[in-house]
């Protein structure tokens, strides 16, 4: 990996970086679409690449189950298997400790899974996770960590954090003994839940291993919690705490972040990379993401609109002027509807982040944040946690504005046909 910081924001901790991996350059900050089963649902690799996407995520746990390492080895890795020629990141399987917890038992040796398909038990150790990721051939690979939901409290959080550090050492040893260390880049994952003291201890331990890792992820903050006011304030506080301490010459990755407002807050706090299933999953439910807020294309008010989702969007769906009426007609019914909205949503995510990069480079990032929130939320009011998080890095969204603050997530959705 070649990693270079190109520009920084004079107000916030946002920055623009150039990350060169074996399959090309990815500019940071970036959003990574999730291709769990080695595919972005509904799109071909050529379509994904044509949208300007240079880095996607595959799921180690699922690819190990199906198609399995034997097939991936015969194919020459996941790039060849899925026909993807750009950069690829794999998680380690650790997140499944939360999402599939009823199938999982954690020991010091590793995680004992029961396959959700066959019930067959499988032990995933740190060494095995790295070996699987070597077969997948991802440009960025993640350590196996012991993950608990961010809502978890008590001694289990400290146990998971300390075990994650020990498992990192085992991952480092396995990776450095291989012939892949020059092409595949190992990231550590900072754990500790919402406990600032535990996060600090984990940060210190993992920063001490800096010479053996190419980057750092901030984990354990998207394991099933609701975006309630208190929990998300603590989540952004944990992200800020990690971003402030992690080495400046390593990329920083916030795992499981996908809402546009969340992405921009994380960028302002110093995060370089994020991933989430949100934009593709919500597309399959008929929701298109726009700079004026999400559009629920299932609602009757879109049934007679011949306008595209966004007149100014360069995605194939909007540039071909596919109408909202047409999408209302087919979305959630015909697969073509899901494909069309998926392409749009991925381009929207790329635009949100791409405009952030341009604004940071041009010294306009605080203004970009104010403009985005004004357009996205309008007079509806801003999420209080966003306002507080951005104030902590010198940006006051309410400067010169008299708007209500929305407690909780503050997410903006179209729930009815009322305009």
C-alpha positions in Angstrom: 0.0 0.0 0.0 1.1 3.5 -0.8 -0.8 6.0 1.3 -0.5 9.8 1.1 -2.4 12.7 2.8 -3.0 15.2 0.0 -5.1 17.9 1.8 -6.6 18.6 5.2 -9.5 20.8 6.4 -8.4 23.9 8.4 -11.5 23.6 10.6 -12.4 20.0 11.0 -10.3 16.8 11.0 -11.4 15.9 7.5 -8.7 15.1 5.0 -8.2 13.8 1.4 -5.8 10.9 0.9 -4.5 8.8 -2.0 -4.4 5.1 -1.4 -2.7 2.9 -4.0 -3.3 -0.8 -3.8 -2.5 -3.7 -6.1 -5.7 -3.1 -8.2 -5.3 0.7 -8.5 -5.8 4.0 -6.8 -8.7 4.8 -4.5 -9.2 8.4 -3.4 -10.2 8.9 0.2 -12.6 9.6 1.9 -14.6 6.9 0.1 -17.8 4.8 0.6 -17.5 1.1 -0.1 -20.6 -0.7 -1.4 -21.1 -4.2 0.2 -20.9 -7.2 -2.1 -21.6 -9.8 0.6 -21.7 -12.8 -1.7 -19.1 -11.4 -4.2 -21.8 -9.4 -6.0 -23.5 -6.1 -5.6 -27.1 -7.3 -5.7 -28.6 -6.7 -9.2 -25.5 -5.2 -10.8 -22.7 -6.7 -12.9 -19.1 -5.8 -12.1 -18.9 -3.8 -15.3 -21.9 -1.7 -14.2 -20.4 -1.1 -10.7 -17.1 0.0 -12.2 -18.8 2.3 -14.7 -20.3 4.2 -11.7 -16.8 5.2 -10.7 -16.5 2.8 -7.8 -13.0 1.7 -7.1 -13.3 -0.3 -3.8 -16.0 -2.8 -2.7 -16.3 -5.2 0.3 -16.8 -9.0 0.3 -17.8 -11.1 3.3 -15.2 -13.6 4.4 -17.6 -15.7 6.5 -20.1 -16.2 3.7 -17.5 -16.8 0.9 -15.9 -19.4 3.1 -19.3 -21.2 3.3 -20.2 -20.7 -0.3 -18.6 -21.2 -2.8 -15.8 -22.2 -0.5 -12.0 -21.9 -0.5 -11.4 -24.7 -3.0 -13.4 -22.9 -5.7 -11.8 -19.6 -4.9 -8.3 -21.1 -5.1 -9.1 -22.7 -8.4 -10.5 -19.4 -9.7 -7.4 -17.6 -8.6 -9.1 -15.5 -6.0 -12.3 -13.5 -5.6 -11.3 -10.8 -8.1 -11.3 -13.4 -10.9 -14.2 -15.3 -9.4 -16.5 -12.3 -9.5 -14.9 -10.4 -12.5 -14.0 -7.4 -10.4 -10.8 -5.6 -11.5 -10.6 -2.9 -8.9 -9.8 -2.8 -5.2 -11.4 -5.2 -2.8 -11.7 -5.3 1.0 -12.8 -8.3 3.0 -14.0 -8.3 6.6 -12.8 -11.1 8.8 -16.0 -12.8 9.8 -16.0 -11.0 13.2 -19.2 -9.1 12.6 -21.1 -12.4 12.2 -20.4 -13.0 15.9 -23.1 -10.4 16.5 -25.4 -10.8 13.4 -25.4 -14.6 13.7 -24.9 -14.8 17.5 -27.4 -17.6 18.0 -25.2 -19.8 15.8 -21.9 -18.8 17.5 -19.8 -19.8 20.6 -16.7 -17.8 21.4 -13.6 -19.3 23.0 -10.0 -18.2 23.2 -9.2 -20.4 20.2 -11.7 -18.7 18.0 -15.4 -18.6 17.0 -17.4 -21.9 16.7 -20.1 -21.4 14.1 -23.0 -23.6 13.1 -23.6 -23.1 9.4 -27.0 -21.4 8.9 -27.3 -23.6 5.7 -26.4 -27.0 7.0 -25.9 -26.8 10.7 -22.4 -28.1 10.3 -20.0 -26.7 13.0 -17.0 -24.7 11.8 -14.2 -23.2 14.0 -13.0 -19.8 12.7 -9.7 -19.0 14.3 -7.6 -15.8 13.7 -5.2 -17.9 11.7 -8.0 -19.5 9.6 -9.6 -16.1 9.0 -6.3 -14.8 7.6 -5.8 -17.9 5.5 -9.3 -17.6 4.0 -8.7 -14.0 3.2 -5.4 -15.0 1.5 -7.4 -17.3 -0.7 -9.9 -14.6 -1.4 -7.0 -12.3 -2.4 -8.5 -9.0 -1.2 -6.3 -5.9 -1.3 -7.2 -5.1 2.3 -7.9 -7.8 4.8 -9.2 -7.4 8.4 -8.1 -9.1 11.6 -10.5 -11.4 13.3 -11.9 -9.5 16.3 -14.3 -10.5 19.1 -17.3 -8.3 18.4 -20.1 -7.5 20.8 -23.1 -5.2 20.2 -22.4 -1.6 21.2 -25.4 -1.9 23.6 -23.5 -4.6 25.6 -22.2 -3.5 29.0 -20.3 -5.1 31.8 -17.2 -7.4 31.8 -18.0 -8.9 28.3 -17.0 -5.7 26.6 -13.5 -5.7 28.3 -13.1 -9.4 27.6 -13.9 -8.8 23.9 -11.5 -5.9 23.6 -8.6 -7.7 25.2 -9.2 -10.8 23.1 -9.3 -8.7 20.0 -5.8 -7.5 20.8 -4.6 -11.0 21.4 -6.2 -12.2 18.2 -4.6 -9.3 16.3 -1.2 -10.7 17.3 -2.1 -14.1 15.9 -3.4 -12.5 12.7 -0.1 -10.6 12.3 2.0 -13.7 12.8 -0.1 -15.7 10.3 0.0 -12.9 7.7 3.7 -12.2 8.1 4.6 -15.9 7.6 2.7 -15.9 4.3 3.8 -14.8 0.8 0.9 -12.4 0.6 2.1 -9.6 2.9 3.4 -7.5 0.0 0.0 -7.6 -1.9 -2.5 -7.8 0.9 -2.7 -5.2 3.6 -3.8 -6.1 7.1 -6.0 -3.7 9.1 -6.4 -3.8 12.9 -9.9 -3.2 14.4 -10.2 -1.0 17.5 -12.8 -2.4 20.0 -14.0 -1.3 23.4 -17.7 -0.6 22.9 -18.9 2.8 24.1 -16.5 2.7 27.1 -13.9 5.5 26.6 -11.4 3.9 28.9 -11.6 0.6 27.1 -11.2 2.3 23.8 -8.1 4.1 25.0 -6.6 0.8 26.2 -7.3 -0.8 22.9 -6.0 2.2 20.9 -2.7 2.1 22.8 -2.2 -1.6 22.3 -3.0 -1.4 18.6 -1.0 1.7 17.9 2.0 -0.1 19.5 1.6 -2.7 16.7 1.7 0.0 14.0 4.7 -1.4 12.2 2.7 -4.6 11.5 -0.6 -3.2 10.2 -1.4 -1.0 7.1 -4.5 0.7 8.6 -7.0 0.8 11.3 -10.8 0.2 11.5 -13.1 1.5 14.2 -15.3 -1.5 15.0 -18.1 -2.5 17.4 -20.3 0.6 16.8 -22.8 -0.8 14.3 -23.8 -4.1 15.8 -27.5 -3.8 15.9 -28.1 -0.7 18.0 -30.9 1.8 17.3 -29.9 5.3 16.5 -31.3 6.6 19.7 -30.0 10.0 20.9 -27.9 8.8 23.8 -26.3 5.8 22.0 -25.4 7.7 18.9 -23.8 10.6 20.8 -21.6 8.0 22.4 -20.9 6.4 19.1 -19.7 9.6 17.4 -17.7 10.3 20.6 -16.0 7.0 20.2 -15.3 7.6 16.5 -13.9 11.0 17.4 -11.8 9.5 20.2 -10.3 6.9 17.8 -9.7 9.2 14.8 -7.9 11.7 17.0 -5.4 9.1 18.3 -4.9 6.8 15.3 -1.7 7.5 13.3 -2.0 10.1 10.6 -0.1 8.0 8.1 -2.6 5.2 8.2 -6.1 5.0 6.7 -9.0 5.1 9.2 -12.1 3.0 8.5 -15.5 3.3 10.3 -17.3 0.0 9.9 -21.0 -0.1 9.1 -21.7 3.6 8.4 -23.9 4.4 5.4 -26.5 7.2 6.0 -25.4 10.4 4.1 -25.5 12.5 7.3 -23.5 9.9 9.2 -20.9 9.7 6.5 -20.3 13.4 6.5 -20.1 13.6 10.3 -17.5 10.8 10.2 -15.5 12.5 7.5 -15.5 15.7 9.6 -14.2 13.6 12.6 -11.3 12.3 10.5 -12.6 9.0 9.0 -11.3 8.0 5.5 -13.4 4.9 4.7 -16.9 3.5 5.4 -19.1 0.7 4.3 -22.8 -0.3 4.7 -25.5 -2.3 3.0 -27.9 0.7 3.4 -27.9 2.3 -0.1 -28.3 -1.0 -2.0 -30.8 -2.6 0.5 -33.0 0.5 0.7 -33.0 0.6 -3.1 -34.7 -2.8 -3.1 -37.4 -1.4 -0.9 -38.1 1.3 -3.4 -36.3 4.2 -1.7 -34.1 6.5 -3.8 -31.6 8.7 -2.0 -31.3 12.4 -3.1 -29.8 15.6 -1.9 -33.3 16.8 -0.9 -33.8 13.6 1.2 -34.9 10.1 0.4 -37.8 9.5 -2.0 -40.2 6.6 -1.3 -41.0 5.7 -4.8 -43.8 3.3 -3.7 -46.0 6.2 -2.6 -48.8 7.2 -5.0 -47.7 10.8 -5.2 -44.9 9.6 -7.5 -47.2 7.6 -9.8 -47.8 10.4 -12.3 -44.4 12.2 -12.2 -42.5 12.1 -15.4 -39.4 13.6 -13.7 -36.4 11.5 -13.1 -35.3 10.9 -9.5 -32.9 13.8 -9.7 -32.6 16.1 -12.7 -28.9 16.7 -12.0 -27.8 13.2 -11.2 -25.4 11.6 -13.7 -26.4 8.0 -12.9 -27.7 5.8 -15.8 -31.2 5.8 -14.3 -31.5 9.6 -14.2 -29.4 10.5 -17.3 -31.8 8.2 -19.3 -34.7 10.1 -17.7 -36.4 7.0 -16.3 -39.4 8.6 -14.7 -40.5 8.4 -11.1 -43.8 7.1 -12.5 -42.1 4.2 -14.2 -40.1 3.4 -11.1 -43.3 3.6 -9.0 -44.9 1.2 -11.4 -42.1 -1.5 -11.2 -40.2 -1.0 -8.0 -40.3 -3.9 -5.5 -42.2 -5.8 -8.3 -39.8 -6.1 -11.2 -36.1 -6.7 -10.7 -35.3 -3.9 -13.2 -36.8 -1.4 -10.7 -34.4 -2.5 -8.0 -31.4 -2.4 -10.4 -32.3 1.1 -11.5 -32.6 2.5 -8.0 -29.5 0.6 -6.9 -27.4 2.3 -9.5 -28.8 5.7 -8.6 -28.2 5.2 -4.8 -24.6 4.1 -5.4 -23.9 7.2 -7.5 -25.6 9.4 -4.8 -23.3 8.0 -2.2 -20.3 8.6 -4.4 -21.4 12.1 -5.1 -21.9 12.9 -1.4 -18.3 11.8 -0.7 -16.8 13.1 -3.9 -18.2 16.6 -3.2 -16.7 16.3 0.3 -13.3 15.6 -1.2 -13.6 18.5 -3.6 -14.7 20.8 -0.8 -11.8 19.7 1.5 -9.3 20.3 -1.4 -10.8 23.7 -2.1 -10.9 24.8 1.6 -14.8 24.8 1.6 -15.7 21.8 3.7 -17.5 23.6 6.5 -19.6 25.4 3.9 -20.3 22.1 2.1 -21.6 20.6 5.4 -23.9 23.6 6.0 -25.2 23.5 2.4 -25.8 19.7 2.5 -27.7 19.8 5.8 -29.8 22.8 4.7 -30.8 21.0 1.4 -31.2 17.6 2.9 -33.2 18.4 6.0 -34.7 21.8 4.9 -36.9 23.3 7.7 -37.6 19.9 9.2 -34.9 20.4 11.7 -31.4 18.9 12.2 -30.5 15.8 14.1 -29.2 17.0 17.5 -26.4 14.4 17.5 -25.2 15.7 14.1 -25.2 19.3 15.4 -23.3 18.4 18.5 -20.8 16.2 16.7 -19.9 18.9 14.2 -19.7 21.6 16.8 -17.0 19.4 18.5 -14.8 20.0 15.4 -15.6 23.7 14.9 -18.7 23.7 12.6 -22.0 25.1 13.8 -24.8 24.1 11.5 -27.2 26.4 13.2 -25.1 29.6 12.8 -27.5 32.2 11.5 -30.4 29.7 11.4 -33.3 29.2 13.7 -34.2 25.5 13.4 -35.5 22.9 15.7 -33.2 20.1 16.9 -34.5 16.6 16.4 -33.7 14.1 19.1 -33.0 10.5 18.2 -31.7 9.7 14.7 -33.4 12.6 13.0 -33.5 10.6 9.8 -35.7 12.0 7.1 -38.1 9.6 5.4 -41.2 9.8 3.2 -43.8 7.8 5.1 -47.0 9.1 3.4 -48.4 10.8 0.3 -48.6 14.1 2.1 -46.1 16.4 0.6 
